[in-house]
C-alpha cells in the first residue's frame, strides 16, 4: 500500500518531518508572583519542597521574583501546572514575617514557543 503510516507516538509533519506527539501537547508555565510578605528563605524552602529544585535553583528563582515581580517555576502540561499553582497557594504563611497572612500567589499561563 503506498504512503507512510506513522507509529502512534509520532506524526509526519508537512515536508516529511517527524515530530513527537509530546511536542504537540500544549505547555503551561507556573508563574510565582512577588509580594512583600515572604522572605527569601520561605521562597527557597517552598520551591525545594514542592518542586524539588536545588537550593541554588530556588535562590535564583527567589532573586528573579524579587527583581522582576515574577518567575517561572516549572513548565508542564495543564493538569500538572494547575496542581503546582494550587500547591503554592496552599503552602501557607511565612512564619518568619509577622505580617505574612498567607501563601504566595501564582498563576498558570500558556508557555510561549510550544505548540
N, C-alpha and C positions, 0 to 999 in steps of 0.2 A: 504494500500500500504506500503511495507516495506521501511525502511530508514527514515532519518530525513530531514525535509525541514527547513532551517534556515530562519528566517524573513529577509526582505531586508536589515535591518541595522546591521545584524550580519552575521558572517561567521564561519563555523565549520572548525577549523584548524586540521591538522593531529594529531591523538591521541584524537580527540573528543573535543578539547579545543575551546571554543567560543572566538571570538575577534571582537571588534567593528570595523566597516568599517573605522571609523575615524582614528583608529590606523594604517591603511594601507595607508593613504594619505601621500605622501612624504612631509616632513617638511623642511623648509629652514631658515637659520639664516640671519638676517640683522646685518652686522658687521660694526661698526663705526671704522674708521681708524684715527690714531693720526696725528697731524701736529703741527707746532709751531705758527699757525696763528689764534688760537682761545683760549679764556680764559675758565677757569672752569665755570665761570658764564654763558658764551654762551652755553656750553655743557649742563649744568643743565637746563637752560631756554628752549633750544631746545627739550630736552628729556621729560621734563614735559609737554610742549605744544603739541608736536607731538605724543608722545606715552603714555601720561597720567601716567608717573612714578611719584612717590613721590619725593620730593626734596632729601631725603636721598638715595633713589634708584638711582636717577640721579647722585648724588655726587659720589656714589660708582662706577658707570659706567665711570664717568669722571676720577676718580683716576685710574681705571683699564686701560683705553685707554692711559692715560699718562704714566703709569708704563710699560705696555706690548706692546703698539702700536696698540692695537685693543680691542674691547669689543663687545659682542653680545648684541644687543639692544632688539631684540624680535625674537622668533621662531614661524613660522606660515606657511601656505600654500604659494605656489609660487606667486600667484597674489598679495596677501597682502604684502609679503616680497618685491616684486618689487615696490609696491606703497610706502612702508616705506622708501626704499632706495631713491626713487625719491623725497620724502618729505624732506629728509636730504639734498639732492643735491640742492633743491630749497629754503632752509631756508635763504640763504644769508650770507653776510659777518658779521663779528663781529665788531660792531661799536666801541667797547672798545679798539680795536687794530688798529692803523693807517695802519699797513701793511697787514691787512686782506683784501684780494681781492675777496673772495667768500665763498661759503659754505664748510663745511667739506666733506670728501669723505666717501663713504660707499659702501660695496659690498654685494651681495647675494651669499650664499654658501649652499650646502646641509647640513642639520643638521645630525650629526652622532648619531647613536643609534636609528634612526627611520626607519621604513620600507618604 
